[in-house]
Amino acid sequence: GIVVFASIMATLGFQILLESARELITQ
């Protein structure tokens, strides 16, 4: 239960970090 939720949140957070970093690099 909690492990699956934590892994999903970690994946979402990692994707958001990648997208924000990508935007910072392109600007």
C-alpha positions in Angstrom: 0.0 0.0 0.0 2.3 2.7 1.3 5.3 1.5 -0.8 3.3 1.6 -4.0 2.1 5.1 -3.2 5.6 6.3 -2.4 7.0 4.9 -5.6 4.3 6.5 -7.6 4.9 9.9 -5.9 8.6 9.5 -6.5 8.1 8.8 -10.2 5.8 11.8 -10.6 8.2 14.1 -8.7 11.1 12.8 -10.9 9.2 13.5 -14.1 8.3 17.0 -12.9 12.0 17.7 -12.1 13.0 16.5 -15.5 10.5 18.7 -17.2 11.4 21.8 -15.2 15.1 21.2 -15.8 14.5 20.8 -19.5 12.6 24.1 -19.5 15.4 25.8 -17.6 18.0 24.5 -20.1 16.1 25.5 -23.2 15.5 29.1 -22.0 
